[in-house]
Amino acid sequence: MTKNLVPLIKKAKTGDEIAMNTLFESFKPLLIKNSVDSSKRMNKDCYQELSLQFILAVQAFDLDKYLDD
């Protein structure tokens, strides 16, 4: 795991909106890429669902399981 994400994830999991927004903005291009259909149109419903799932995944992420100490 990229070490610079660890402090952001820790803060986001405690409700820090700035940290969550920073994480979200970092992954936003990936969310957009996966929300574009084969005809190159943005599926806004898909983007909204991916955004929600991203936030839920950050909140549920178990850092201890993936940290290399």
Phi and psi restraints in degrees (range 20) as a CNS / XPLOR table:
assign (resid 1 and name C) (resid 2 and name N)
       (resid 2 and name CA) (resid 2 and name C) 1.0 -67.1 20.0 2
assign (resid 2 and name N) (resid 2 and name CA)
       (resid 2 and name C) (resid 3 and name N) 1.0 121.2 20.0 2
assign (resid 2 and name C) (resid 3 and name N)
       (resid 3 and name CA) (resid 3 and name C) 1.0 -61.1 20.0 2
assign (resid 3 and name N) (resid 3 and name CA)
       (resid 3 and name C) (resid 4 and name N) 1.0 -31.1 20.0 2
assign (resid 3 and name C) (resid 4 and name N)
       (resid 4 and name CA) (resid 4 and name C) 1.0 -71.4 20.0 2
assign (resid 4 and name N) (resid 4 and name CA)
       (resid 4 and name C) (resid 5 and name N) 1.0 -12.1 20.0 2
assign (resid 4 and name C) (resid 5 and name N)
       (resid 5 and name CA) (resid 5 and name C) 1.0 -83.8 20.0 2
assign (resid 5 and name N) (resid 5 and name CA)
       (resid 5 and name C) (resid 6 and name N) 1.0 -23.3 20.0 2
assign (resid 5 and name C) (resid 6 and name N)
       (resid 6 and name CA) (resid 6 and name C) 1.0 -57.6 20.0 2
assign (resid 6 and name N) (resid 6 and name CA)
       (resid 6 and name C) (resid 7 and name N) 1.0 -51.2 20.0 2
assign (resid 6 and name C) (resid 7 and name N)
       (resid 7 and name CA) (resid 7 and name C) 1.0 -61.7 20.0 2
assign (resid 7 and name N) (resid 7 and name CA)
       (resid 7 and name C) (resid 8 and name N) 1.0 -37.1 20.0 2
assign (resid 7 and name C) (resid 8 and name N)
       (resid 8 and name CA) (resid 8 and name C) 1.0 -65.8 20.0 2
assign (resid 8 and name N) (resid 8 and name CA)
       (resid 8 and name C) (resid 9 and name N) 1.0 -42.8 20.0 2
assign (resid 8 and name C) (resid 9 and name N)
       (resid 9 and name CA) (resid 9 and name C) 1.0 -63.8 20.0 2
assign (resid 9 and name N) (resid 9 and name CA)
       (resid 9 and name C) (resid 10 and name N) 1.0 -43.9 20.0 2
assign (resid 9 and name C) (resid 10 and name N)
       (resid 10 and name CA) (resid 10 and name C) 1.0 -58.1 20.0 2
assign (resid 10 and name N) (resid 10 and name CA)
       (resid 10 and name C) (resid 11 and name N) 1.0 -46.4 20.0 2
assign (resid 10 and name C) (resid 11 and name N)
       (resid 11 and name CA) (resid 11 and name C) 1.0 -66.4 20.0 2
assign (resid 11 and name N) (resid 11 and name CA)
       (resid 11 and name C) (resid 12 and name N) 1.0 -43.3 20.0 2
assign (resid 11 and name C) (resid 12 and name N)
       (resid 12 and name CA) (resid 12 and name C) 1.0 -62.0 20.0 2
assign (resid 12 and name N) (resid 12 and name CA)
       (resid 12 and name C) (resid 13 and name N) 1.0 -37.6 20.0 2
assign (resid 12 and name C) (resid 13 and name N)
       (resid 13 and name CA) (resid 13 and name C) 1.0 -66.7 20.0 2
assign (resid 13 and name N) (resid 13 and name CA)
       (resid 13 and name C) (resid 14 and name N) 1.0 -21.5 20.0 2
assign (resid 13 and name C) (resid 14 and name N)
       (resid 14 and name CA) (resid 14 and name C) 1.0 -94.4 20.0 2
assign (resid 14 and name N) (resid 14 and name CA)
       (resid 14 and name C) (resid 15 and name N) 1.0 4.9 20.0 2
assign (resid 14 and name C) (resid 15 and name N)
       (resid 15 and name CA) (resid 15 and name C) 1.0 100.1 20.0 2
assign (resid 15 and name N) (resid 15 and name CA)
       (resid 15 and name C) (resid 16 and name N) 1.0 7.8 20.0 2
assign (resid 15 and name C) (resid 16 and name N)
       (resid 16 and name CA) (resid 16 and name C) 1.0 -71.0 20.0 2
assign (resid 16 and name N) (resid 16 and name CA)
       (resid 16 and name C) (resid 17 and name N) 1.0 109.0 20.0 2
assign (resid 16 and name C) (resid 17 and name N)
       (resid 17 and name CA) (resid 17 and name C) 1.0 -68.1 20.0 2
assign (resid 17 and name N) (resid 17 and name CA)
       (resid 17 and name C) (resid 18 and name N) 1.0 -33.6 20.0 2
assign (resid 17 and name C) (resid 18 and name N)
       (resid 18 and name CA) (resid 18 and name C) 1.0 -65.5 20.0 2
assign (resid 18 and name N) (resid 18 and name CA)
       (resid 18 and name C) (resid 19 and name N) 1.0 -43.6 20.0 2
assign (resid 18 and name C) (resid 19 and name N)
       (resid 19 and name CA) (resid 19 and name C) 1.0 -63.7 20.0 2
assign (resid 19 and name N) (resid 19 and name CA)
       (resid 19 and name C) (resid 20 and name N) 1.0 -43.9 20.0 2
assign (resid 19 and name C) (resid 20 and name N)
       (resid 20 and name CA) (resid 20 and name C) 1.0 -62.7 20.0 2
assign (resid 20 and name N) (resid 20 and name CA)
       (resid 20 and name C) (resid 21 and name N) 1.0 -42.2 20.0 2
assign (resid 20 and name C) (resid 21 and name N)
       (resid 21 and name CA) (resid 21 and name C) 1.0 -64.8 20.0 2
assign (resid 21 and name N) (resid 21 and name CA)
       (resid 21 and name C) (resid 22 and name N) 1.0 -39.1 20.0 2
assign (resid 21 and name C) (resid 22 and name N)
       (resid 22 and name CA) (resid 22 and name C) 1.0 -62.7 20.0 2
assign (resid 22 and name N) (resid 22 and name CA)
       (resid 22 and name C) (resid 23 and name N) 1.0 -44.8 20.0 2
assign (resid 22 and name C) (resid 23 and name N)
       (resid 23 and name CA) (resid 23 and name C) 1.0 -61.7 20.0 2
assign (resid 23 and name N) (resid 23 and name CA)
       (resid 23 and name C) (resid 24 and name N) 1.0 -47.1 20.0 2
assign (resid 23 and name C) (resid 24 and name N)
       (resid 24 and name CA) (resid 24 and name C) 1.0 -59.1 20.0 2
assign (resid 24 and name N) (resid 24 and name CA)
       (resid 24 and name C) (resid 25 and name N) 1.0 -46.5 20.0 2
assign (resid 24 and name C) (resid 25 and name N)
       (resid 25 and name CA) (resid 25 and name C) 1.0 -63.4 20.0 2
assign (resid 25 and name N) (resid 25 and name CA)
       (resid 25 and name C) (resid 26 and name N) 1.0 -32.8 20.0 2
assign (resid 25 and name C) (resid 26 and name N)
       (resid 26 and name CA) (resid 26 and name C) 1.0 -66.3 20.0 2
assign (resid 26 and name N) (resid 26 and name CA)
       (resid 26 and name C) (resid 27 and name N) 1.0 -35.4 20.0 2
assign (resid 26 and name C) (resid 27 and name N)
       (resid 27 and name CA) (resid 27 and name C) 1.0 -98.9 20.0 2
assign (resid 27 and name N) (resid 27 and name CA)
       (resid 27 and name C) (resid 28 and name N) 1.0 -2.7 20.0 2
assign (resid 27 and name C) (resid 28 and name N)
       (resid 28 and name CA) (resid 28 and name C) 1.0 -55.6 20.0 2
assign (resid 28 and name N) (resid 28 and name CA)
       (resid 28 and name C) (resid 29 and name N) 1.0 -43.2 20.0 2
assign (resid 28 and name C) (resid 29 and name N)
       (resid 29 and name CA) (resid 29 and name C) 1.0 -57.9 20.0 2
assign (resid 29 and name N) (resid 29 and name CA)
       (resid 29 and name C) (resid 30 and name N) 1.0 -37.0 20.0 2
assign (resid 29 and name C) (resid 30 and name N)
       (resid 30 and name CA) (resid 30 and name C) 1.0 -67.9 20.0 2
assign (resid 30 and name N) (resid 30 and name CA)
       (resid 30 and name C) (resid 31 and name N) 1.0 -41.0 20.0 2
assign (resid 30 and name C) (resid 31 and name N)
       (resid 31 and name CA) (resid 31 and name C) 1.0 -63.4 20.0 2
assign (resid 31 and name N) (resid 31 and name CA)
       (resid 31 and name C) (resid 32 and name N) 1.0 -42.3 20.0 2
assign (resid 31 and name C) (resid 32 and name N)
       (resid 32 and name CA) (resid 32 and name C) 1.0 -64.8 20.0 2
assign (resid 32 and name N) (resid 32 and name CA)
       (resid 32 and name C) (resid 33 and name N) 1.0 -46.4 20.0 2
assign (resid 32 and name C) (resid 33 and name N)
       (resid 33 and name CA) (resid 33 and name C) 1.0 -55.3 20.0 2
assign (resid 33 and name N) (resid 33 and name CA)
       (resid 33 and name C) (resid 34 and name N) 1.0 -40.2 20.0 2
assign (resid 33 and name C) (resid 34 and name N)
       (resid 34 and name CA) (resid 34 and name C) 1.0 -83.6 20.0 2
assign (resid 34 and name N) (resid 34 and name CA)
       (resid 34 and name C) (resid 35 and name N) 1.0 -0.4 20.0 2
assign (resid 34 and name C) (resid 35 and name N)
       (resid 35 and name CA) (resid 35 and name C) 1.0 -104.8 20.0 2
assign (resid 35 and name N) (resid 35 and name CA)
       (resid 35 and name C) (resid 36 and name N) 1.0 -0.1 20.0 2
assign (resid 35 and name C) (resid 36 and name N)
       (resid 36 and name CA) (resid 36 and name C) 1.0 -96.1 20.0 2
assign (resid 36 and name N) (resid 36 and name CA)
       (resid 36 and name C) (resid 37 and name N) 1.0 130.2 20.0 2
assign (resid 36 and name C) (resid 37 and name N)
       (resid 37 and name CA) (resid 37 and name C) 1.0 -84.9 20.0 2
assign (resid 37 and name N) (resid 37 and name CA)
       (resid 37 and name C) (resid 38 and name N) 1.0 -179.6 20.0 2
assign (resid 37 and name C) (resid 38 and name N)
       (resid 38 and name CA) (resid 38 and name C) 1.0 -64.1 20.0 2
assign (resid 38 and name N) (resid 38 and name CA)
       (resid 38 and name C) (resid 39 and name N) 1.0 -21.0 20.0 2
assign (resid 38 and name C) (resid 39 and name N)
       (resid 39 and name CA) (resid 39 and name C) 1.0 -94.2 20.0 2
assign (resid 39 and name N) (resid 39 and name CA)
       (resid 39 and name C) (resid 40 and name N) 1.0 15.9 20.0 2
assign (resid 39 and name C) (resid 40 and name N)
       (resid 40 and name CA) (resid 40 and name C) 1.0 67.3 20.0 2
assign (resid 40 and name N) (resid 40 and name CA)
       (resid 40 and name C) (resid 41 and name N) 1.0 25.1 20.0 2
assign (resid 40 and name C) (resid 41 and name N)
       (resid 41 and name CA) (resid 41 and name C) 1.0 -100.5 20.0 2
assign (resid 41 and name N) (resid 41 and name CA)
       (resid 41 and name C) (resid 42 and name N) 1.0 141.0 20.0 2
assign (resid 41 and name C) (resid 42 and name N)
       (resid 42 and name CA) (resid 42 and name C) 1.0 -77.2 20.0 2
assign (resid 42 and name N) (resid 42 and name CA)
       (resid 42 and name C) (resid 43 and name N) 1.0 125.4 20.0 2
assign (resid 42 and name C) (resid 43 and name N)
       (resid 43 and name CA) (resid 43 and name C) 1.0 -94.9 20.0 2
assign (resid 43 and name N) (resid 43 and name CA)
       (resid 43 and name C) (resid 44 and name N) 1.0 101.7 20.0 2
assign (resid 43 and name C) (resid 44 and name N)
       (resid 44 and name CA) (resid 44 and name C) 1.0 -64.5 20.0 2
assign (resid 44 and name N) (resid 44 and name CA)
       (resid 44 and name C) (resid 45 and name N) 1.0 -34.0 20.0 2
assign (resid 44 and name C) (resid 45 and name N)
       (resid 45 and name CA) (resid 45 and name C) 1.0 -64.9 20.0 2
assign (resid 45 and name N) (resid 45 and name CA)
       (resid 45 and name C) (resid 46 and name N) 1.0 -42.1 20.0 2
assign (resid 45 and name C) (resid 46 and name N)
       (resid 46 and name CA) (resid 46 and name C) 1.0 -63.6 20.0 2
assign (resid 46 and name N) (resid 46 and name CA)
       (resid 46 and name C) (resid 47 and name N) 1.0 -44.3 20.0 2
assign (resid 46 and name C) (resid 47 and name N)
       (resid 47 and name CA) (resid 47 and name C) 1.0 -60.6 20.0 2
assign (resid 47 and name N) (resid 47 and name CA)
       (resid 47 and name C) (resid 48 and name N) 1.0 -43.2 20.0 2
assign (resid 47 and name C) (resid 48 and name N)
       (resid 48 and name CA) (resid 48 and name C) 1.0 -63.2 20.0 2
assign (resid 48 and name N) (resid 48 and name CA)
       (resid 48 and name C) (resid 49 and name N) 1.0 -43.4 20.0 2
assign (resid 48 and name C) (resid 49 and name N)
       (resid 49 and name CA) (resid 49 and name C) 1.0 -66.5 20.0 2
assign (resid 49 and name N) (resid 49 and name CA)
       (resid 49 and name C) (resid 50 and name N) 1.0 -42.6 20.0 2
assign (resid 49 and name C) (resid 50 and name N)
       (resid 50 and name CA) (resid 50 and name C) 1.0 -63.4 20.0 2
assign (resid 50 and name N) (resid 50 and name CA)
       (resid 50 and name C) (resid 51 and name N) 1.0 -38.0 20.0 2
assign (resid 50 and name C) (resid 51 and name N)
       (resid 51 and name CA) (resid 51 and name C) 1.0 -62.9 20.0 2
assign (resid 51 and name N) (resid 51 and name CA)
       (resid 51 and name C) (resid 52 and name N) 1.0 -45.6 20.0 2
assign (resid 51 and name C) (resid 52 and name N)
       (resid 52 and name CA) (resid 52 and name C) 1.0 -62.0 20.0 2
assign (resid 52 and name N) (resid 52 and name CA)
       (resid 52 and name C) (resid 53 and name N) 1.0 -45.9 20.0 2
assign (resid 52 and name C) (resid 53 and name N)
       (resid 53 and name CA) (resid 53 and name C) 1.0 -65.0 20.0 2
assign (resid 53 and name N) (resid 53 and name CA)
       (resid 53 and name C) (resid 54 and name N) 1.0 -34.0 20.0 2
assign (resid 53 and name C) (resid 54 and name N)
       (resid 54 and name CA) (resid 54 and name C) 1.0 -61.6 20.0 2
assign (resid 54 and name N) (resid 54 and name CA)
       (resid 54 and name C) (resid 55 and name N) 1.0 -48.2 20.0 2
assign (resid 54 and name C) (resid 55 and name N)
       (resid 55 and name CA) (resid 55 and name C) 1.0 -61.4 20.0 2
assign (resid 55 and name N) (resid 55 and name CA)
       (resid 55 and name C) (resid 56 and name N) 1.0 -44.7 20.0 2
assign (resid 55 and name C) (resid 56 and name N)
       (resid 56 and name CA) (resid 56 and name C) 1.0 -63.9 20.0 2
assign (resid 56 and name N) (resid 56 and name CA)
       (resid 56 and name C) (resid 57 and name N) 1.0 -37.7 20.0 2
assign (resid 56 and name C) (resid 57 and name N)
       (resid 57 and name CA) (resid 57 and name C) 1.0 -66.0 20.0 2
assign (resid 57 and name N) (resid 57 and name CA)
       (resid 57 and name C) (resid 58 and name N) 1.0 -40.7 20.0 2
assign (resid 57 and name C) (resid 58 and name N)
       (resid 58 and name CA) (resid 58 and name C) 1.0 -62.1 20.0 2
assign (resid 58 and name N) (resid 58 and name CA)
       (resid 58 and name C) (resid 59 and name N) 1.0 -45.2 20.0 2
assign (resid 58 and name C) (resid 59 and name N)
       (resid 59 and name CA) (resid 59 and name C) 1.0 -63.7 20.0 2
assign (resid 59 and name N) (resid 59 and name CA)
       (resid 59 and name C) (resid 60 and name N) 1.0 -32.8 20.0 2
assign (resid 59 and name C) (resid 60 and name N)
       (resid 60 and name CA) (resid 60 and name C) 1.0 -92.4 20.0 2
assign (resid 60 and name N) (resid 60 and name CA)
       (resid 60 and name C) (resid 61 and name N) 1.0 -8.3 20.0 2
assign (resid 60 and name C) (resid 61 and name N)
       (resid 61 and name CA) (resid 61 and name C) 1.0 -63.8 20.0 2
assign (resid 61 and name N) (resid 61 and name CA)
       (resid 61 and name C) (resid 62 and name N) 1.0 130.8 20.0 2
assign (resid 61 and name C) (resid 62 and name N)
       (resid 62 and name CA) (resid 62 and name C) 1.0 -96.4 20.0 2
assign (resid 62 and name N) (resid 62 and name CA)
       (resid 62 and name C) (resid 63 and name N) 1.0 94.8 20.0 2
assign (resid 62 and name C) (resid 63 and name N)
       (resid 63 and name CA) (resid 63 and name C) 1.0 -59.6 20.0 2
assign (resid 63 and name N) (resid 63 and name CA)
       (resid 63 and name C) (resid 64 and name N) 1.0 -40.5 20.0 2
assign (resid 63 and name C) (resid 64 and name N)
       (resid 64 and name CA) (resid 64 and name C) 1.0 -58.5 20.0 2
assign (resid 64 and name N) (resid 64 and name CA)
       (resid 64 and name C) (resid 65 and name N) 1.0 -31.8 20.0 2
assign (resid 64 and name C) (resid 65 and name N)
       (resid 65 and name CA) (resid 65 and name C) 1.0 -69.8 20.0 2
assign (resid 65 and name N) (resid 65 and name CA)
       (resid 65 and name C) (resid 66 and name N) 1.0 -27.2 20.0 2
assign (resid 65 and name C) (resid 66 and name N)
       (resid 66 and name CA) (resid 66 and name C) 1.0 -113.2 20.0 2
assign (resid 66 and name N) (resid 66 and name CA)
       (resid 66 and name C) (resid 67 and name N) 1.0 -4.8 20.0 2
assign (resid 66 and name C) (resid 67 and name N)
       (resid 67 and name CA) (resid 67 and name C) 1.0 -77.6 20.0 2
assign (resid 67 and name N) (resid 67 and name CA)
       (resid 67 and name C) (resid 68 and name N) 1.0 136.1 20.0 2
assign (resid 67 and name C) (resid 68 and name N)
       (resid 68 and name CA) (resid 68 and name C) 1.0 -97.7 20.0 2
assign (resid 68 and name N) (resid 68 and name CA)
       (resid 68 and name C) (resid 69 and name N) 1.0 101.0 20.0 2
